[in-house]
Amino acid sequence: MGIIEAIKKGFGIANKVLNLVLLVFVFNLIWNLAGIPMGRMTPPPGGTIPIALALISVLFILISILVQGGVLASVKDAIKTGAANLDKFISYGKKFYVRLLGLGLILVLVIGILGLLSALIISLAAPSGSTILFVIALIGGIIIGGLGLYLVILLFPAPYVLVAEDVGIINAIKGSIKFVRANLIKVLGLVVLLILISLGIGLVIGLIGGGLSLIIKGVASQILVGLLNSTLNAYLSVLVTGAMMSFYLAAGSNASAAPESTPSGQA
């Protein structure tokens, strides 16, 4: 499957499963509307984040993983059967929850370690006063940063592999790496094109929201922006997932990840 074909599939799926888009919209809208009063809780720069705000943010992340599993599996169904059965949405989310959570934690940990290592190398060299040492440290930091970016590229399809093949975390990571290496140029092209499409649609929605905010003020304006953002993010979420899942199923399914003996729902 080519890049343009994958994009067309993404749009086709997003337009076909509007019930799924609506479900994601409701989830996004609840969070955006809840964020209006939460915005008043945000501390000034250097301030301490209130415990309530931190707990709500963590809760949102945990729930979003459930939604992610439901969206990925529902889009997979839509690609294979032509429809997304929302009766299975919650069960799909539960089925993949532990594995997606574990995968996310591993990715954050790996990228975080590389980022801290890069910053540490540069910070240790800076006080020495040696230009040569600082340049060497800077180059080392850039190399580590580049390695981190490469890892992100290799691993970002891992959730798609995990759900599409119904495998555990390790096999999802292995499958993602194998898939990206075999289709590196196409994967990068698809990602760049999806980013450009998202930016283009986002710009149009932003201009509309900006124009309306000149007329509507106060809380009503915030609610309007929340509605527009929720609509945009819901549609793009299904569009991007549809394009990526279609491309993976066409190019790498069953070739990049071997099923594990691990029971469903476990890592």
N, C-alpha and C positions, 0 to 999 in steps of 0.2 A: 504493500500500500504506500502511495506517495504522500507527501506532506499536504498538498492541496486536497487530496481525497480525504485525508484524515480530518482536516478542518471542516470540509463539507459534511462529513459524518457527524462531527461534533455539533454543528448547527442543526442538522437534521434531527438528531436525538433530542437536543434541547427544545426544539419546536414541537417534537412529538410527545415528549413526556412532561407536559406542562403541569401535571399533577405533582410530579417530583419537584419541579421548579417552585411551585406554590408552597410545598412543605418546607423547603429550604428557606424560602422567603419569610415564612412565619417564624422560623427559628431565628433568622437574622434580625427580623423586625423586633422581636421580643428583646434581644440583646441591645439593639440600637436604642430602643425606647428606654430600657433600663439604664442605659449609659447616660441619659440626660441628667437625672438626679445624681448619678454616680460621679459625673464630671465635677460637681461641687465638692466632692470628697478628695479630689486629686490634690496632693500636696504641692507646694511651690518647689522649685528646683532646690535640691539638697534636703528637702523635708522627708519625714518618715511616712511611708504608705500606711494608711489606716488598716487595721486587721480585717475589718469588714470588707473593704475594697479588695484586699488581697485574696480573701476567701471566695468572694464572688467571681473574681477573675479565674481562680483555679477551677471553680465549679463549671464555669463556661468552657474552659479548655477540656475538662473531662467529658462534658456533654457533647462537645463538638466532635470528639473522637467517635462517639456513638453515631452521630450524624454522618461522619465520614465513612464509616463502615457501611451504613445503610445506602448512602449515595453510590459508593463504588459498586456494591453488589447489585443495586437496582439498575444502574447504567449497564452493567454487564448483562443483566437479563434483557434490557431493552435492545441491546445490540444483537443478542442471540434469538430473541422471540418477537421483537418488535413492540414490546410493551413493558412498562415497569409496574409490578404488582406491589403497591404500597402496603398491602396487608402483611407483607414479609419484611417491611422496612425495619421495624424494631428488632425482629428476630435476627436479621442480618447484622444489625449494629451490635447486638449482644454476642453473636457468633464470632465476630472478628475483633471484638473490643480489646481483649487482653493482648492479643498479638499486635494490633495496631498501636496500642499504648506502649508495649515493650519496644517495638520498632522505633517509635518516636523518641523514647527515652535514650535509646542507643545512639540514634543520629544526633540528638542534641548533645549528648555526652562527648561523642567523638569530635564534633565540630567545636564544641566549647573548649575541649582540651587543646586542640590545635590553635584556636584563637588566643587562649591564655599563654600558650607556649610562645607564640609569635610576639605577643605584647611583652612577655617577660624577657625575652632575648634583647629586644630593643631597649627596654627600660633599664636593664643591667648595664648595657653598653653606653648609654647616654651620659651618666655621671662621670665616666672615666676620663672624659676630656680628650680622648684619642679619636681623631677623625677617622683613621683607618679602621679602628675597632668598631666605631659606630657604623661605618659604611658596610663592613662585613656583617654586622648584626642586622642592619637594615635589609641587606640582600637575603640573609637567612630568614628574616621575618617575611619577606615577600615570597620566598620559595615555599615556606610553610603555609602562607595564605593561599598561594596557588594550589598547593596540595589539597587544602581544605575545599577550595572551589571545585577541584576535580572530583573529590569525594562526593560533594553535593550532586554533581552531574551524574555520577555513577549510581548514586543511591536514591535519587528522588523518585524513580519509577517503582521502588520497592513496595509501596502500599498497593500499587496496581497488580504487581506480581503476586503478592500475598493473597489478595482477594480473588484474582482471576484463576489462580492455580490451587487455591485453598491449601496453602502450605504454611509451615512455621516460619519464624523470624529469620533463622539462619539461611534456610533455603530461599527465602524471599530476597535476602541481601545478595546471595550468590547469583540468583536468577537475574536480579536487577543489573548487577555488574556485567554479567555475560550478555544481557540484552543490549545495554548501552554500548559496550565495546563492539558489538556486531553491527550496530546501527548508529554510530556516533554522529555522523554528519546529519542524518535525517532527524535524529532526536534533537540535536541542537537547533536545526532549522525549524522544527515544529514548535519547540519551546519559544524561540525568538518570535515566530509569527504569532503565536498565542498571546505573548506579552504585548506585541504591537496592537493586536486586535483589542485586547483588554484596555490598553491605554486609549485607543481611539474611541471605543464605546464609553469609557469612563470620562473622557474629555467632553463628549457630547452631553452626557448626563450632568457633569459638573457645570457646564455652561447653562443648562436648563435650570439646575438648582440655584446657581448664582443669580440668574435673572429673576427667579421667583422670590429669592430671599430679599431682593430690593423692594418687593411689594409686601411680602409677609414678614413680620418681625417677631422677635421674642421666642417663646416656647413653640409656637405654631411653626416657626421657621425651622426649628430644630427637628420637630416631628416630620416636617416635609422632607428635610434632608435625610432623615432616617428611613423614610419610605423609599426614596430614590436609591439610596445606597443599598438597602435590603433587596430591592428589585434587581439592581445591577449585579450584586454579588451572587444572588441566587441563580440568575441566568448564566453568568460566567462560570460559576461552580459546575453546573451541569454541562455546559459547553466544553470547558477544558477537560473535565473528566471523560466526557464522551469521545473527544478527539484522541486523548491519550490512550484510553482503554481500547478504542477501535484500532489504533495503530499497533498497540501491543499485541492484541489478539490476532491481528493479521500477520505481524512480523515475528513475534517471539513466543506466542503461547505454546506450551508443551515442549518447547525447545530450550527454554532458559531456566526452568525450575522443575526439579524432580519432586514428586510428592513425598512427604514424610510420613512416617508411621504415627506421628503425633496426633492425638485426637483433636477434632475441631474445637477451637476456642482456647487451645493451649499453645504455649511457645515451643 
